[in-house]
Amino acid sequence: MVMNLTKPAMPSDDKRWKIVNATMRRHGHSQHSLIEALHTVQEIFGFLDETALKFVAKSLRMPLSKVYGVATFYNFFTLKPQGEHTCVVCMGTACYIKGAPQILEAIEHIAKIKPGETTADRKLTVISARCFGSCGLAPAVAYDGEVAAKVTPAAATEKIRRWMNS
C-alpha cells in the first residue's frame, strides 16, 4: 500500500492559512500537534469552522471525527464566531453551590441569550464552563479571559450592561 504524503491545498488564498500550516510544519505534521494547530486556527480566525477542521484533519492525516472530538471536548475551542466580549460562568460544584446558577440567570435576563450564544449585535458571547479549577474563588466568572472572584448577580449584570452599552 502506498501512502499519499502530499500536503493538502490551503482552503483559500487567505494568508492566515500559511500561519496555521507553519504551526503544523514546525511540529512535523505530527498528530501530537493537533491541539496546537487548533489553538493557532482559533487565535487567528476567532473560531473553528468546518473548513478549518477538515484542513487540520487532512494536514495531520487524522480522521475528521477525532479532530472534531478534540475541538468539542475542550471548553477553550468554539465552533461559532464569538462576540466582542466573552463572559464565561463557572458551573463547577463550588461555584454552583455558591450561586453560579443565579449569576447565569441574571446574565441571560440582561443579554437575552443562553449559554453558548452570541448577541445579535455581536457584542457578547455567554458561555458556561464545567469548572475553572478555582474553587476558592467561587463563584467565579471570566470576563474576556480575566477571572473574577466571588461574583454576585448584581456585579455580573453591571459588567454586562457596560459592555452592551459601549
C-alpha positions, 0 to 999 in steps of 0.5 A: 500500500502506498501512502499519499504524503502530499500536503493538502491545498490551503482552503483559500488564498487567505494568508492566515492559512500559511500561519496555521500550516507553519504551526503544523510544519514546525511540529512535523505534521505530527498528530501530537500537534493537533491541539496546537494547530487548533489553538493557532486556527482559533487565535487567528480566525476567532473560531473553528469552522468546518473548513478549518477542521477538515484542513487540520484533519487532512494536514495531520492525516487524522480522521475528521471525527477525532479532530472534531472530538478534540475541538468539542471536548475542550471548553477553550475551542468554539465552533461559532464566531464569538462576540466582542466580549466573552463572559464565561460562568463557572458551573463547577460544584463550588461555584454552583453551590455558591450561586453560579446558577443565579449569576447565569440567570441574571446574565441571560435576563440582561443579554437575552441569550443562553449559554453558548450564544452570541448577541445579535449585535455581536457584542457578547458571547455567554458561555458556561464552563464545567469548572475553572479549577478555582474553587476558592474563588467561587463563584467565579466568572471570566470576563474576556479571559480575566477571572473574577472572584466571588461574583454576585448577580448584581456585579455580573449584570453591571459588567454586562450592561457596560459592555452592551452599552459601549 
